[in-house]
Amino acid sequence: MTAAVDLAGLPGRPCSIAAALELVGERWSLLVIREVSLGNHRFSDIVRGTGAPRDRLTARLNALVAAGVLEKRPYSDAPPRSGYHLTASGRDLLPVLQALLQWGNRWATDEPPVRLVHAPGDHEAHEVDAEWVCRTCGEPVAGSRVTRELTPAGRVLSGLPAHEDGEDADRDR
C-alpha cells in the first residue's frame, strides 16, 4: 500500500495533488519511475538513465520504497543485491508520465526526442495522446464536462461540515 499523506499538515489548499507531489513531486522521483518502467531495475542503470547524483538517487529510491511506489526484489545473494520494481501504485503513475511527456513534447522542447506511437496493425501508426477516460463507461471525457466535488474529508479539511446538509453521519446512528 502507498503511504498516506496527512492533508491537514500540508500548506495551502488541501488536495490530492498536493499529497501526490509530497510523495513523488521531486524531479528524481519521476525520473526513477520512468527508468524502472523502461526496465532499468538496477541502481547503476537507474543512475545512468536519470543522471542523478548517487546520494540523491539513494534517498529517492528509499523514499519511493517507503511510500509503496517501488519494491525491492533480490537478484543476487553473493554479493547481496536487489532491483527496484514498480508496485501497483507505481504503475498507476505511468499515465502521469505520459501526460508530462506529451506536454514536454509540445511546450518544453524544440524537437521531441521521443513520442508514443500506437501501431495496431489494422490502420496506420499514429501518435498517442494522454486523455481523460471515464472509469465507469470507458468514454473519453472533455475537461469542460468534469466538475469538482468535495468529499466528506475535503469538506472537513476546508472547514465545512462533513455532509452538505450539516448533519454529522455519526448522529444518525
C-alpha positions in Angstrom: 0.0 0.0 0.0 1.2 3.5 -0.8 1.9 5.8 2.2 -0.9 8.2 3.0 -0.1 11.9 3.4 -1.7 14.0 6.2 -3.5 16.6 4.1 -4.1 18.8 7.1 -0.4 19.1 7.6 0.3 20.4 4.1 0.4 24.2 3.4 -2.2 25.8 1.2 -5.3 24.2 -0.2 -5.6 20.6 1.0 -5.9 18.3 -2.1 -4.8 15.0 -3.5 -2.4 16.8 -6.0 -0.5 18.3 -3.0 -0.4 14.9 -1.4 0.8 13.2 -4.6 3.5 15.8 -5.0 4.6 15.3 -1.4 5.4 11.6 -2.3 6.6 11.8 -5.9 6.9 15.5 -6.9 10.7 15.7 -6.7 12.4 15.6 -10.1 14.5 12.5 -9.4 11.4 10.6 -8.2 9.6 10.8 -11.5 12.7 10.1 -13.5 13.3 7.0 -11.3 9.8 5.8 -12.1 10.4 6.4 -15.8 13.6 4.3 -15.7 12.1 1.4 -13.8 9.1 1.4 -16.2 11.6 1.1 -19.1 13.1 -2.0 -17.5 16.1 -0.5 -15.7 15.9 -2.2 -12.3 19.5 -2.0 -11.1 20.9 1.0 -9.2 23.7 1.5 -11.8 21.2 1.5 -14.7 18.9 4.0 -12.9 21.9 6.3 -12.2 22.9 6.2 -15.8 19.3 6.8 -17.1 18.5 9.6 -14.7 21.9 11.4 -14.3 21.0 11.8 -10.6 23.8 12.1 -8.1 24.2 8.7 -6.3 23.4 10.1 -2.9 20.2 11.8 -4.1 19.2 8.7 -6.0 19.7 6.5 -2.9 17.5 8.9 -0.9 14.8 8.9 -3.7 14.8 5.2 -4.1 14.5 4.7 -0.3 11.6 7.2 -0.2 9.8 5.6 -3.1 10.1 2.1 -1.5 8.9 3.6 1.9 5.9 5.2 0.1 5.0 1.9 -1.6 5.6 3.1 -5.1 8.6 0.8 -5.7 9.5 -2.5 -4.2 13.0 -4.1 -3.8 13.4 -7.7 -5.2 16.7 -9.6 -4.6 18.5 -10.7 -7.7 21.8 -11.8 -6.2 22.8 -13.5 -2.9 26.6 -13.1 -3.3 27.0 -10.2 -3.1 23.5 -9.3 -1.9 21.8 -7.1 -4.5 18.3 -6.0 -5.1 16.5 -4.5 -8.1 13.7 -1.9 -8.0 10.2 -2.7 -9.4 7.0 -0.8 -9.8 4.2 -1.7 -7.4 0.5 -1.2 -8.5 0.9 2.3 -7.1 3.9 2.9 -9.3 2.2 1.5 -12.4 -0.7 3.9 -11.8 1.8 6.8 -12.2 2.6 5.8 -15.9 -0.3 7.9 -17.3 1.1 10.9 -15.4 4.5 10.3 -17.1 2.7 10.0 -20.5 1.0 13.4 -19.9 4.3 15.0 -18.9 5.9 13.6 -22.0 3.1 14.9 -24.2 3.3 18.3 -22.6 7.1 18.4 -22.8 7.0 17.4 -26.4 4.6 20.3 -27.2 5.8 23.0 -24.9 9.3 22.3 -23.4 11.4 21.1 -26.4 12.1 22.3 -29.8 12.4 18.8 -31.2 10.9 16.0 -29.1 13.4 13.1 -28.5 10.6 10.5 -28.0 6.9 10.2 -28.9 4.5 7.5 -28.1 3.1 5.7 -31.1 0.1 3.4 -31.5 0.6 0.8 -34.3 -2.3 -1.6 -34.0 -1.8 -3.2 -37.4 -5.3 -2.6 -38.9 -4.6 1.1 -39.6 -1.6 3.5 -40.0 0.5 4.1 -36.9 -0.2 7.4 -35.1 0.9 9.3 -32.0 -0.9 8.6 -28.7 -2.3 11.5 -26.6 -3.0 11.4 -22.9 -6.6 12.0 -22.2 -9.3 11.5 -19.5 -11.4 8.4 -19.8 -14.4 7.7 -17.7 -13.6 4.8 -15.3 -17.3 3.6 -15.5 -18.2 3.8 -19.2 -14.8 4.0 -20.9 -15.7 7.1 -22.9 -13.2 9.9 -23.4 -14.2 12.9 -21.2 -13.6 16.6 -22.1 -12.3 18.7 -19.2 -15.2 21.1 -19.6 -17.6 18.2 -18.7 -15.8 17.5 -15.3 -16.7 19.1 -12.1 -15.0 19.2 -8.7 -17.0 17.6 -5.8 -15.8 17.9 -2.2 -15.9 14.6 -0.4 -16.7 14.5 3.3 -12.9 14.5 4.0 -12.5 17.5 1.7 -15.3 19.3 3.3 -13.8 18.9 6.8 -10.3 20.0 5.6 -12.0 23.1 4.1 -13.6 23.9 7.4 -17.1 22.8 6.4 -19.3 20.2 8.0 -18.6 16.6 6.7 -22.0 16.5 5.0 -23.6 19.2 2.9 -26.8 19.3 5.0 -24.6 19.9 8.1 -25.7 16.7 9.7 -22.9 14.6 11.1 -23.2 11.0 9.9 -22.4 9.7 13.5 -25.5 11.5 14.9 -27.8 9.5 12.5 -26.7 6.2 14.1 
